[in-house]
Every structure is written in structure tokens, then in C-alpha cells.
């Protein structure tokens, strides 16, 4: 986690405090495959597939494409709420990505 100070021109998205439901459609925003060099962000769409516990931590499972560059971006619901942060995908399975839930991020930010 980083803190950006000063007038940067960035638009900040506040992590959501609610848990999304399984089956809900989401959009992931980021710079897939390093396209930040070209200055063009990308979008990918999927659904919330399940909640998973991995090494004692709760994650949101999605079938939306997670690639190098959009991990660390934002997962947004239809109402524009940041419901999670794309974190990882399983190489052994197609369409199996994990998000850190927005409510966990929100709680951590408040602790800082």
C-alpha cells in the first residue's frame, strides 16, 4: 500500500464496505500486460464465482481475466463500488482469479 501526496490528478475509488453476492457481474480495470507503457487502460468483465479461504485469508473468486498489469487495479460492481483488488490467478485453471475483498481493504485502510 502506498500513500500519494499532493495534487496528482488521480481519481481515487473508495473500497466498498459490503460483500458482493455470488453471481454478481463485475468489471476489472487496469493496464493488462503492461499496456501502461501505451497509456491505455483496459477493462475485463466477469462474475463473482465464490468466496474462497486461502491460507486463512478470504478472497473473492472471479472468472474475469486477471493478467499482469490489471492485478492491483480495481474490481468494480455495476453501481461503481470498488468491491475488490485483483490479486492472483491460478495458472492450472482457466478463468479462476482471486480478488482481495473491498471490505478487507477498507478495514485495513481505516487501521492505518
PANU-990478 format. One record per residue: residue number from 1; residue in one letter; z, x, y of N, C-alpha, C in turn. Coordinates in nm, 4 decimals. Each point is the difference from the previous one (the first is absolute). Layout:
<bators>
+-----+---------+----------+----------+----------+----------+----------+----------+----------+----------+----------+
| num | residuo |      n.z |      n.x |      n.y |     ca.z |     ca.x |     ca.y |      c.z |      c.x |      c.y |
+-----+---------+----------+----------+----------+----------+----------+----------+----------+----------+----------+
| NUM |       A |        Z |        X |        Y |        Z |        X |        Y |        Z |        X |        Y |
...
+-----+---------+----------+----------+----------+----------+----------+----------+----------+----------+----------+
</bators>
This chain:
<bators>
+-----+---------+----------+----------+----------+----------+----------+----------+----------+----------+----------+
| num | residuo |      n.z |      n.x |      n.y |     ca.z |     ca.x |     ca.y |      c.z |      c.x |      c.y |
+-----+---------+----------+----------+----------+----------+----------+----------+----------+----------+----------+
|   1 |       X |   0.0000 |   0.0852 |  -0.1158 |   0.0000 |  -0.0852 |   0.1158 |   0.0000 |   0.0909 |   0.1234 |
|   2 |       X |  -0.0780 |  -0.0372 |   0.0984 |  -0.0066 |   0.0769 |   0.1229 |   0.0294 |  -0.0900 |   0.1192 |
|   3 |       X |   0.0411 |   0.0622 |   0.1070 |   0.0224 |  -0.0739 |   0.1236 |  -0.1017 |   0.0505 |   0.1018 |
|   4 |       X |  -0.0760 |  -0.0915 |   0.0573 |  -0.0999 |   0.0344 |   0.1007 |   0.0557 |  -0.0376 |   0.1352 |
|   5 |       X |   0.0015 |   0.0969 |   0.0907 |   0.0583 |  -0.0238 |   0.1320 |  -0.1089 |   0.0042 |   0.1062 |
|   6 |       X |   0.0246 |  -0.0677 |   0.1076 |  -0.0929 |   0.0000 |   0.1112 |  -0.1051 |  -0.1082 |  -0.0126 |
|   7 |       X |  -0.0895 |  -0.0039 |   0.0956 |  -0.1068 |  -0.1002 |   0.0022 |  -0.1165 |   0.0517 |  -0.0824 |
|   8 |       X |  -0.0136 |  -0.0485 |  -0.1229 |  -0.1026 |   0.0488 |  -0.0914 |  -0.1209 |  -0.0918 |  -0.0087 |
|   9 |       X |   0.0148 |  -0.1247 |   0.0411 |  -0.1073 |  -0.0961 |  -0.0139 |  -0.0041 |  -0.0653 |  -0.1376 |
|  10 |       X |   0.0923 |   0.0399 |  -0.0896 |   0.0052 |  -0.0598 |  -0.1335 |   0.0589 |  -0.1404 |   0.0072 |
|  11 |       X |  -0.0487 |  -0.0865 |  -0.0850 |   0.0582 |  -0.1319 |  -0.0165 |   0.0907 |   0.0057 |  -0.1211 |
|  12 |       X |   0.1252 |  -0.0356 |   0.0164 |   0.0964 |   0.0063 |  -0.1088 |   0.0123 |  -0.1368 |  -0.0667 |
|  13 |       X |   0.0126 |   0.0037 |  -0.1304 |   0.0159 |  -0.1210 |  -0.0794 |   0.1405 |   0.0034 |  -0.0585 |
|  14 |       X |   0.0751 |  -0.1048 |   0.0228 |   0.1366 |  -0.0076 |  -0.0510 |  -0.0008 |  -0.0451 |  -0.1450 |
|  15 |       X |   0.0701 |   0.0728 |  -0.0888 |   0.0075 |  -0.0441 |  -0.1398 |   0.0661 |  -0.1366 |  -0.0121 |
|  16 |       X |  -0.0511 |  -0.0815 |  -0.0897 |   0.0505 |  -0.1351 |  -0.0213 |   0.1344 |   0.0032 |  -0.0722 |
|  17 |       X |   0.0821 |  -0.1000 |   0.0254 |   0.1309 |  -0.0115 |  -0.0647 |  -0.0026 |  -0.0908 |  -0.1221 |
|  18 |       X |  -0.1140 |  -0.0623 |  -0.0302 |  -0.0023 |  -0.0941 |  -0.1117 |  -0.0759 |   0.0575 |  -0.1193 |
|  19 |       X |   0.0266 |  -0.0535 |  -0.1179 |  -0.0687 |   0.0411 |  -0.1215 |  -0.1238 |  -0.0866 |  -0.0185 |
|  20 |       X |  -0.1148 |   0.0644 |  -0.0169 |  -0.1225 |  -0.0751 |  -0.0259 |   0.0056 |  -0.0569 |  -0.1409 |
|  21 |       X |  -0.0788 |  -0.1028 |  -0.0229 |  -0.0006 |  -0.0631 |  -0.1318 |  -0.1148 |   0.0547 |  -0.0840 |
|  22 |       X |   0.0220 |   0.0018 |  -0.1304 |  -0.1039 |   0.0419 |  -0.0928 |  -0.1184 |  -0.0955 |   0.0152 |
|  23 |       X |  -0.1195 |   0.0548 |   0.0096 |  -0.1212 |  -0.0783 |   0.0199 |  -0.0457 |  -0.0055 |   0.1440 |
|  24 |       X |   0.0845 |   0.0442 |   0.0930 |  -0.0355 |  -0.0018 |   0.1423 |  -0.1068 |   0.1052 |   0.0293 |
|  25 |       X |  -0.0987 |  -0.0375 |   0.0823 |  -0.1062 |   0.0921 |   0.0381 |   0.0492 |   0.0960 |   0.1074 |
|  26 |       X |  -0.0402 |   0.1275 |  -0.0122 |   0.0388 |   0.1012 |   0.0984 |  -0.1218 |   0.0853 |   0.0374 |
|  27 |       X |   0.0135 |   0.0693 |   0.1112 |  -0.1022 |   0.0939 |   0.0468 |   0.0682 |   0.1337 |   0.0231 |
|  28 |       X |  -0.0641 |   0.1076 |  -0.0445 |   0.0523 |   0.1345 |   0.0240 |  -0.0898 |   0.0682 |   0.1015 |
|  29 |       X |   0.0636 |   0.0568 |   0.1026 |  -0.0711 |   0.0656 |   0.1090 |   0.0296 |   0.1489 |  -0.0069 |
|  30 |       X |  -0.1020 |   0.0824 |   0.0148 |   0.0210 |   0.1437 |  -0.0003 |  -0.1306 |   0.0742 |   0.0191 |
|  31 |       X |   0.0040 |   0.1267 |  -0.0317 |  -0.1159 |   0.0875 |   0.0118 |  -0.0345 |   0.0533 |  -0.1382 |
|  32 |       X |  -0.0634 |  -0.0833 |  -0.0849 |  -0.0248 |   0.0402 |  -0.1385 |  -0.0861 |   0.1248 |  -0.0113 |
|  33 |       X |   0.0380 |   0.0848 |  -0.0946 |  -0.0736 |   0.1217 |  -0.0323 |  -0.0216 |   0.0906 |   0.1205 |
|  34 |       X |   0.0976 |   0.0016 |   0.0892 |  -0.0067 |   0.0917 |   0.1132 |  -0.0984 |  -0.0398 |   0.1076 |
|  35 |       X |  -0.0375 |  -0.1268 |   0.0077 |  -0.0973 |  -0.0418 |   0.1018 |   0.0571 |   0.0097 |   0.1409 |
|  36 |       X |   0.1300 |   0.0393 |   0.0120 |   0.0566 |   0.0200 |   0.1342 |  -0.0789 |   0.1065 |   0.0751 |
|  37 |       X |  -0.0671 |   0.0881 |  -0.0729 |  -0.0831 |   0.1010 |   0.0647 |  -0.1178 |  -0.0641 |   0.0725 |
|  38 |       X |  -0.0411 |  -0.1161 |  -0.0503 |  -0.1106 |  -0.0717 |   0.0620 |   0.0493 |  -0.1026 |   0.1017 |
|  39 |       X |   0.1320 |  -0.0186 |   0.0060 |   0.0579 |  -0.0929 |   0.0960 |  -0.0159 |  -0.1456 |  -0.0362 |
|  40 |       X |  -0.0279 |  -0.0287 |  -0.1251 |  -0.0235 |  -0.1386 |  -0.0398 |   0.0981 |  -0.0424 |  -0.1081 |
|  41 |       X |   0.0933 |  -0.0889 |   0.0337 |   0.0917 |  -0.0503 |  -0.1027 |  -0.0722 |  -0.0969 |  -0.0924 |
|  42 |       X |   0.0615 |  -0.0251 |  -0.1140 |  -0.0573 |  -0.0939 |  -0.0952 |   0.1014 |  -0.1041 |  -0.0415 |
|  43 |       X |  -0.0499 |  -0.1070 |  -0.0593 |   0.0833 |  -0.1083 |  -0.0513 |  -0.0317 |  -0.0204 |  -0.1469 |
|  44 |       X |   0.0995 |  -0.0371 |  -0.0761 |  -0.0203 |  -0.0432 |  -0.1371 |   0.0888 |  -0.1205 |  -0.0232 |
|  45 |       X |  -0.0426 |  -0.0887 |  -0.0881 |   0.0701 |  -0.1260 |  -0.0210 |   0.0428 |  -0.0111 |  -0.1454 |
|  46 |       X |   0.1129 |  -0.0646 |  -0.0222 |   0.0473 |  -0.0244 |  -0.1354 |   0.1082 |  -0.1060 |   0.0000 |
|  47 |       X |   0.0712 |  -0.0092 |  -0.1111 |   0.1119 |  -0.0930 |  -0.0094 |   0.1250 |   0.0737 |  -0.0437 |
|  48 |       X |   0.1135 |  -0.0623 |   0.0239 |   0.1270 |   0.0498 |  -0.0517 |   0.0038 |  -0.0407 |  -0.1470 |
|  49 |       X |   0.0053 |   0.0995 |  -0.0879 |  -0.0060 |  -0.0259 |  -0.1442 |   0.1374 |  -0.0205 |  -0.0614 |
|  50 |       X |   0.0999 |   0.0752 |   0.0474 |   0.1347 |  -0.0062 |  -0.0586 |   0.0937 |   0.0849 |   0.0838 |
|  51 |       X |   0.1266 |  -0.0089 |  -0.0322 |   0.0992 |   0.0954 |   0.0495 |   0.0362 |   0.0887 |  -0.1178 |
|  52 |       X |   0.0087 |   0.1310 |   0.0221 |   0.0303 |   0.0965 |  -0.1057 |   0.1155 |   0.0895 |   0.0426 |
|  53 |       X |   0.0811 |   0.0374 |  -0.0965 |   0.1068 |   0.0985 |   0.0227 |  -0.0472 |   0.1310 |  -0.0612 |
|  54 |       X |  -0.0083 |   0.1046 |   0.0817 |  -0.0408 |   0.1325 |  -0.0453 |   0.1080 |   0.0984 |   0.0426 |
|  55 |       X |   0.0603 |   0.0666 |  -0.0970 |   0.1083 |   0.0964 |   0.0269 |   0.1103 |  -0.0608 |   0.0869 |
|  56 |       X |   0.0295 |  -0.1266 |  -0.0215 |   0.1073 |  -0.0673 |   0.0714 |  -0.0389 |  -0.0562 |   0.1360 |
|  57 |       X |  -0.1264 |   0.0177 |   0.0415 |  -0.0464 |  -0.0500 |   0.1292 |  -0.0943 |  -0.1180 |  -0.0211 |
|  58 |       X |   0.0102 |  -0.0985 |   0.0887 |  -0.0849 |  -0.1193 |  -0.0084 |  -0.1312 |   0.0247 |   0.0742 |
|  59 |       X |  -0.1109 |  -0.0337 |  -0.0641 |  -0.1320 |   0.0125 |   0.0592 |  -0.0745 |  -0.1321 |  -0.0143 |
|  60 |       X |  -0.0976 |  -0.0200 |   0.0881 |  -0.0919 |  -0.1123 |  -0.0117 |  -0.1253 |   0.0527 |  -0.0692 |
|  61 |       X |  -0.0398 |  -0.0647 |  -0.1086 |  -0.1235 |   0.0373 |  -0.0685 |  -0.1145 |  -0.0803 |   0.0586 |
|  62 |       X |  -0.1152 |   0.0659 |   0.0215 |  -0.1178 |  -0.0665 |   0.0534 |  -0.1243 |   0.0468 |  -0.0727 |
|  63 |       X |  -0.1043 |  -0.0829 |   0.0035 |  -0.1285 |   0.0421 |  -0.0540 |  -0.0927 |   0.0506 |   0.1102 |
|  64 |       X |   0.0468 |   0.0049 |   0.1243 |  -0.0797 |   0.0541 |   0.1101 |  -0.0187 |   0.1504 |  -0.0215 |
|  65 |       X |  -0.1157 |   0.0503 |   0.0381 |  -0.0295 |   0.1421 |  -0.0184 |   0.0897 |   0.0856 |   0.0888 |
|  66 |       X |   0.0675 |   0.0958 |  -0.0626 |   0.0796 |   0.0982 |   0.0734 |  -0.0634 |   0.1355 |  -0.0264 |
|  67 |       X |  -0.0419 |   0.0664 |   0.1088 |  -0.0685 |   0.1281 |  -0.0115 |   0.0671 |   0.1015 |   0.0912 |
|  68 |       X |  -0.0290 |   0.1296 |  -0.0217 |   0.0527 |   0.0978 |   0.0957 |  -0.0490 |  -0.0371 |   0.1401 |
|  69 |       X |   0.0890 |  -0.0107 |   0.0908 |  -0.0363 |  -0.0365 |   0.1369 |   0.0515 |  -0.1359 |   0.0412 |
|  70 |       X |  -0.0041 |  -0.1006 |  -0.0909 |   0.0593 |  -0.1273 |   0.0401 |   0.1422 |  -0.0126 |  -0.0543 |
|  71 |       X |   0.0410 |   0.0911 |  -0.0892 |   0.1415 |   0.0024 |  -0.0356 |   0.0753 |   0.0426 |   0.1255 |
|  72 |       X |   0.1116 |  -0.0629 |   0.0249 |   0.0735 |   0.0259 |   0.1237 |  -0.0444 |  -0.0890 |   0.1147 |
|  73 |       X |  -0.1049 |  -0.0776 |  -0.0209 |  -0.0475 |  -0.0935 |   0.1013 |   0.0871 |  -0.1243 |   0.0010 |
|  74 |       X |  -0.0617 |  -0.1138 |   0.0205 |   0.0757 |  -0.1250 |   0.0038 |  -0.0631 |  -0.1031 |  -0.0922 |
|  75 |       X |   0.0840 |  -0.0736 |  -0.0700 |  -0.0436 |  -0.1165 |  -0.0778 |   0.0429 |  -0.1226 |   0.0795 |
|  76 |       X |  -0.0962 |  -0.0839 |   0.0326 |   0.0215 |  -0.1132 |   0.0909 |  -0.0268 |  -0.1299 |  -0.0745 |
|  77 |       X |   0.0829 |  -0.1027 |   0.0263 |  -0.0268 |  -0.1322 |  -0.0575 |  -0.0923 |  -0.0784 |   0.0940 |
|  78 |       X |  -0.0326 |  -0.1231 |  -0.0364 |  -0.0923 |  -0.0820 |   0.0793 |   0.0536 |  -0.0339 |   0.1390 |
|  79 |       X |   0.1327 |   0.0097 |   0.0181 |   0.0597 |  -0.0307 |   0.1296 |   0.0166 |   0.1239 |   0.0870 |
|  80 |       X |  -0.0469 |   0.1159 |  -0.0475 |   0.0085 |   0.1231 |   0.0777 |   0.1309 |   0.0741 |  -0.0161 |
|  81 |       X |   0.0832 |  -0.0396 |  -0.0961 |   0.1261 |   0.0696 |  -0.0255 |  -0.0246 |   0.1232 |  -0.0857 |
|  82 |       X |   0.0641 |   0.1107 |   0.0334 |  -0.0087 |   0.1223 |  -0.0806 |   0.0944 |  -0.0168 |  -0.1183 |
|  83 |       X |  -0.0553 |  -0.0304 |  -0.1169 |   0.0831 |  -0.0308 |  -0.1171 |   0.0281 |   0.1223 |  -0.0853 |
|  84 |       X |  -0.0655 |   0.1130 |   0.0295 |   0.0254 |   0.1188 |  -0.0801 |  -0.0825 |   0.1191 |   0.0444 |
|  85 |       X |   0.0336 |   0.1147 |  -0.0587 |  -0.0691 |   0.1251 |   0.0265 |  -0.0655 |   0.0457 |  -0.1307 |
|  86 |       X |  -0.1338 |   0.0091 |  -0.0052 |  -0.0660 |   0.0492 |  -0.1203 |   0.0487 |   0.1405 |  -0.0333 |
|  87 |       X |   0.0384 |   0.0195 |  -0.1261 |   0.0654 |   0.1243 |  -0.0376 |  -0.0684 |   0.0742 |  -0.1135 |
|  88 |       X |  -0.0346 |  -0.0709 |  -0.1078 |  -0.0508 |   0.0679 |  -0.1188 |  -0.0901 |  -0.0920 |  -0.0795 |
|  89 |       X |  -0.0814 |   0.0620 |  -0.0842 |  -0.0787 |  -0.0756 |  -0.0965 |   0.0110 |   0.0710 |  -0.1335 |
|  90 |       X |  -0.0189 |  -0.0753 |  -0.1069 |   0.0023 |   0.0576 |  -0.1334 |  -0.1428 |   0.0350 |  -0.0387 |
|  91 |       X |  -0.0249 |   0.1265 |  -0.0259 |  -0.1341 |   0.0443 |  -0.0360 |  -0.0431 |  -0.0520 |  -0.1363 |
|  92 |       X |   0.0984 |  -0.0282 |  -0.0864 |  -0.0298 |  -0.0460 |  -0.1354 |  -0.0400 |  -0.1474 |  -0.0048 |
|  93 |       X |   0.0120 |  -0.0712 |   0.1102 |  -0.0290 |  -0.1441 |   0.0015 |  -0.0839 |  -0.0340 |   0.1231 |
|  94 |       X |  -0.0941 |  -0.0900 |  -0.0176 |  -0.0795 |  -0.0477 |   0.1134 |   0.0803 |  -0.1024 |   0.0789 |
|  95 |       X |  -0.0136 |   0.0050 |   0.1317 |   0.0580 |  -0.1011 |   0.0880 |   0.1503 |  -0.0165 |  -0.0188 |
|  96 |       X |   0.0724 |   0.1096 |  -0.0043 |   0.1459 |  -0.0040 |  -0.0156 |   0.0603 |   0.0935 |   0.1047 |
|  97 |       X |   0.0351 |  -0.0567 |   0.1158 |   0.0586 |   0.0775 |   0.1082 |   0.1390 |  -0.0491 |   0.0326 |
|  98 |       X |   0.0766 |   0.0852 |   0.0660 |   0.1376 |  -0.0336 |   0.0360 |   0.0214 |   0.0142 |   0.1498 |
|  99 |       X |   0.0775 |  -0.0937 |   0.0539 |   0.0371 |  -0.0001 |   0.1414 |   0.1514 |   0.0095 |   0.0111 |
| 100 |       X |   0.0485 |   0.0770 |   0.0970 |   0.1412 |  -0.0068 |   0.0354 |   0.0158 |  -0.1293 |   0.0787 |
| 101 |       X |   0.0889 |  -0.0892 |  -0.0417 |   0.0139 |  -0.1288 |   0.0693 |   0.0397 |   0.0151 |   0.1468 |
| 102 |       X |  -0.0581 |  -0.0847 |   0.0843 |   0.0312 |   0.0018 |   0.1431 |   0.1464 |  -0.0234 |   0.0277 |
| 103 |       X |   0.0669 |  -0.0852 |  -0.0799 |   0.1417 |  -0.0266 |   0.0252 |   0.0838 |   0.1244 |  -0.0275 |
| 104 |       X |  -0.0402 |   0.0858 |  -0.0933 |   0.0713 |   0.1260 |  -0.0228 |  -0.0213 |   0.0964 |   0.1158 |
| 105 |       X |  -0.1257 |   0.0080 |   0.0478 |  -0.0304 |   0.0859 |   0.1146 |   0.0789 |  -0.0456 |   0.1216 |
| 106 |       X |   0.0017 |  -0.1305 |   0.0229 |   0.0721 |  -0.0558 |   0.1134 |   0.1492 |   0.0346 |  -0.0055 |
| 107 |       X |   0.0591 |  -0.0120 |  -0.1190 |   0.1410 |   0.0342 |  -0.0149 |   0.0259 |   0.1473 |   0.0253 |
| 108 |       X |  -0.0890 |   0.0875 |  -0.0473 |   0.0155 |   0.1445 |   0.0225 |  -0.0116 |   0.0348 |   0.1465 |
| 109 |       X |  -0.0960 |  -0.0620 |   0.0701 |  -0.0190 |   0.0279 |   0.1423 |   0.1245 |  -0.0398 |   0.0777 |
| 110 |       X |   0.0608 |  -0.1132 |  -0.0345 |   0.1207 |  -0.0440 |   0.0699 |   0.1161 |   0.0969 |  -0.0228 |
| 111 |       X |   0.0056 |   0.0632 |  -0.1188 |   0.1065 |   0.0961 |  -0.0294 |  -0.0152 |   0.1275 |   0.0809 |
| 112 |       X |  -0.1272 |   0.0346 |   0.0332 |  -0.0234 |   0.1213 |   0.0779 |   0.0430 |  -0.0212 |   0.1432 |
+-----+---------+----------+----------+----------+----------+----------+----------+----------+----------+----------+
</bators>
